[in-house]
Amino acid sequence: MDPVSVGLLTALAGGAGGELGRQAWTGLGELVRRPFRRAGVPDGARVPDGPGEADESGEAELARLARDPGDAAAARTLSAVLAMRAAADAEFGERLRRWDESARRVSLTSGDVHNSISGGTFSAPVIQGRDVTATFGTPSADG
């Protein structure tokens, strides 16, 4: 799985996406708090932490980013921890992939629309709106 986008993490931590963004952030927190299951280790077995592995779950990184949503270093660290955990725990990796697909569909931009027309006289229709995807131009001489 590709790492979770740092931009997505900081946006969701900062409250972007309204209610859907909040739900996505909450869902990530629930996912991170699920028990860590390493490949080849029976359920319920305690696996001692190795040097520097005090918290491999991502909970500490998630909390750090929640405290300071603009902290890009915290978001990069969280993304890296999630990727390492996904590599070590197949079930977590699949759930993280599904979460990521869902979270990427959340609109992280505001709903505000500001349109302005200036600079002369217009003799053609003017379209104003939000999120318009089209190509506009003048008709060619032959058509």
Steps between C-alpha positions, in 0.01 A plus 500: 500500500618853426551721804201706611529852360653751741269766356196285566609434858562867580176609331288248690677574829428867444129445451480520121215324327231593752307212652636246252855609578432468873361151446807403295734629774301313765513185286878524475523531878284190546712311249827599668370393840419148377733234641825460309526154344842414362523236232582158647411595859194327650210720611539612859873424516709779645784612281765693691590839367840525343733796536319816393171318444311627804195591293473346156124539482501864392295622798768739623553642151125536446464687831795726414344594166159555664664748742675686217331436162744726318802294606615346170777305677239335724293412194804350322584296811141376529494407131825304540378319812173408326694363202729291725205368696314414179805304380515303827124445546312390187155556650596851610648564155176404327290710738738795456480468121118509515510795741740687271280443194199629689681798656634614162141551385435758771499850354766686692422839352251744640163547339556870447464628146634837391444599139604826343486645151701804403693655220252593231178423323395139444268402218492126568345299782689499826502194722563539868511217747711267706693195381423545130701272275482603136696647214376827362614682193387692198367316194754438226468671163385175336243396752 
